[in-house]
Amino acid sequence: MLKERIISSILVISLILLVIFFFPNWVFCAVATMFITMALYEFYSMVEKKGITVYKYFGTFLGILVPIFTYLEYNMKTEGAVVFSIVLFAVFIFARQFAKKDGSDILASTAITLFGILYISWFFSFMIKLKYLPSGNNIVAFLLLLTEGGDAGAYFIGSSMGKHLLIPRISPKKTIEGTVGGFVTTLILAVLSKPLLPGMSIQQLLIAGILVGVICPIGDLAESLFKRDCGVKDSGECLPGLGGVLDMIDSLLVTSPILYFYIMAFVM
């Protein structure tokens, strides 16, 4: 399992770095949209296993439009298009319920379908927003380094030194030692990233590292909580050793918007 995890991680990260630095922005947006599509489909499929009716295909289709509207905001100057689209999607989802004959699970199916769009499509679309910032290529690489590097640090330190479980009712394998190790790894990587982002001071990099280091395990645990509630081990099986796409990007879903707002508020 460890060998498969390492191979899958190397292949995926290599592909992403190639897209970030050597391809135009529209290719990056297309790849982000692909990840969103697969992760959203996995999320709705998990919910169905719990016996709740969701509009899997309808919700996935609407979710695909969020990164597309995000891309258009920067290339066609359609300011506010994403917020407008989410409000419009909510109206569509509400209207979709009118066709339901039995009237069961109305609240649950509406809330979960809309939540999937917000949680996966909107949050991950902040990767596109980061890409369009000045030095956006390096910022996205910085986020991936901190998020995935911290996750790797937590995994290896937890596997070798972990003795005290963090929250066993949510995740039976995550330990306090691994979480602390991941946090420290993130801080070290943030400081070492100075050549990657020379425009940011060590203090700014360190604060970014603290934010990512704190938020990253929350994103991971949140998805673990969803999976446990739905009675599944992994969100999917497309990535050997890693599970599904949602398993791979769970932390990025929360760290990307946090880093974006931090940079916009305190760095730009």
N, C-alpha and C positions, 0 to 999 in steps of 0.2 A: 504493500500500500504506500509506503514512504517513497519507494522508487517511482511509482506511478505518479504520485503527487508532485515530486520534484520535476519529472519530465514534463508533465502537463503545465506546470507553472512556468518553466523555462520557455516552452513553446508559445504559450499565450502572451507572456511578457515581451518576448522577442518580437512577436507579431505587432503588439501594441506600440512598442518603441519604434519599429519600422514605420508604422502608419503615422506616428506623431512627427517624426523628424524628416521623413523622405517623401511624404505624399501631401497633396493639397488638403485644405481644410474640409472640403466636401467629402473626401474619402474618410477622414476621421469621423465626421458626422454620420456617414453611412455605417461605419463599424459600430459607433455608439448606438445607432438606431437598431442594428442587428442584435446587440446585447440586450437592449431594452425589450425588443420583441420576444426573445427567447426567455428572458427572466420573467416577464409579465405572464407569458403563457404558462411557465412553470408555477408561478404563484397562484394563478386561477385554478390550475390543475390540482394543486395541493388543497385548496379550499373545497373543491368538489369532493375530494376524498373524505372530507368531514361531513358530507351530506348536505351542504349548503349550495343552493342554486346560484350560479353567477353567470353572467353573459361573457363567457370566455373569449369567444371570437370577436364579438362586438367591442368588448373592453380592450382587447389587444389591438384591434384596429384603431381605436381612438388614441390609445397610448402611443402608437407609432407616430401619430401626428404631432405630438409634443416636441420631440427633438427636431422634427422638420420645421415647425414654426419657430423654434429657437434658432435654427440655422437661418431662416428667412429674416429674423429680427436683425441679424448682423449684416446680411447681404442685400436685403431690400429695404432696410431701415423701417421695418414695420414694428415700431415700438409698441409694446403692450400686447403683441400677438399671442404670446404664450398664456398670459393671464386670461385674455379674452377666450382663447381656445378651451382652457380648463373650465371656465364658467359655461361655455357653450356645450362642452361634453357632459357636464352635470345635467343640463337641461335635456340633452339627448337620452341620458340614462334614466332620468325621471320619466320621460315620455315613453321609453321602452317598456316600463312597468305596466302601462295601460293595456298592453297586449297580453298580459299574463292572465290566464283564465281562473286559476284556483285562488289567487290572492295570497298564497303562502310565501313566507320568507321575503316579503317585499322590502322591509327595512334592512335585513341582513344583506340581501343580494345587491341592493342599491348602494349601501355603505361600502361593502367590500369591493365592488366593481370600481367605484370612484376612488377608494383608498389605494387600490393597486396602481391606478394612473398617477396619483400624487406621490406615493411612496417610491415607485420604480421609475416611471417615465419622467416626472418633473424633477425629482432629486438627481437622477443620473444625468439629466440634461445640463446640469451645472458643469459637467465635464466639458461640454461644448462652450459654455460661457468662459470657463478658465482658459480654454484654447485660444479664444479671441482677445484675451488680455495682452498687453505688451509683454514680450518674453513668454507668451502663452505656452509654447512648446516645452520650455524648461519648467514652467509652473506645473503643468500636467505631469511631467516626468518626476518632479519633486513630490507631488501628491502620491503618485504610484509608489515611489521609493519609500516614503514614510508609512503609507498604509500597508503595503505588502511586506515591506521589511519588518515593520513592527509585528505583523501577524506571524511572520516566519520566526522572529525572535521569541514570541510568546509560545509558539508550537515547540520549538526545540528546547527552550529553557523549561517549559512545563513538562515535556516528556522526560527530561533528564533529572530535574530537581523538584518537580511539583509533588507536594504532599498534602496540601490543604485545598479542598475543593472550594471554588468561588461561589457558585450558586447551583448546587447539584440538582435541584428540581427543574432547572432550565437546561443546563448542560452538565452531564455527568463526568466530563473529562477536563473541563477548563479549571485551572487551579489559580490560587492567589499568586503563587510564585511565577507562573507563566504570564499572568496579566502584568505584574510588576516588571518582569523581564522584557515584555513587549513594549511597555511604556518607556523604559530606559533605552531600549534599542531605538525607538522612534526619536528620542531626544538626541542621541548620538548621531543618527543619520541626518537630523535637521541641521545640526552644527556643521557636519561634514559637507553639507550641500552648498556651502558658501560659494565655491567656484561655479556652481550651476546657476545661482541667482546672486550675482555680485551687487545688484541694486538693493538688496535687502541686507540690513544689518544683522549681526549675530543675535542681538536681542529680538529682532522681528522673527528671525528663523526659529529661535528657541520658543517664542510664544506660539508660533505656528505648530511646532513640534508638540508642545503641551496640549494644544487644542485637538490635534489629530490623535495624539496618544490617549487622551481621555475619551474622545468620541468613538474611536475605532472599535474598542470592545463592546460598546453599547450597540452599535450597528450589528455586530456579530451575534450578540446575545439576543437582540430583538428577533433576528431571523430564526435563531434556534428556538425561541419561544413560539414563533408561528409554526415551525415544523413540528414541535412537540404537540401543540394543540391539534394539528391536523393528522398526527400519527404517522409521520414519515421521517426517515433518517436523513435523506438528501432531497433537495428540491428537484433534482433531475439526475441523469446518468450520462450526460454527453461528454463530461470531462473526467477521464479515469483518475482516481485518487482525489479529485476535488469535488465531485458530485455534479451539480448543475451550474448553469450560468449565475443564477441567483446566489448560490453558495459562494461563488467567486467574487461577486461585486457587492455583497451585503454591506461591508464596511465602507466602500466607496460611496454608497448611496447616502450616507450621512456625513462623511468627511468632505466630499466635494462641495456641497453648499456651504458648510462651515468655513472652509478655506476661502471660498469665493467672497463671502461677506466680510471675512477678516481682512483680506487683501484690499477690497474696495473701501473699507472703513478706515484702515490704519496704515496701509502701505502705499496705495496709489496717490 
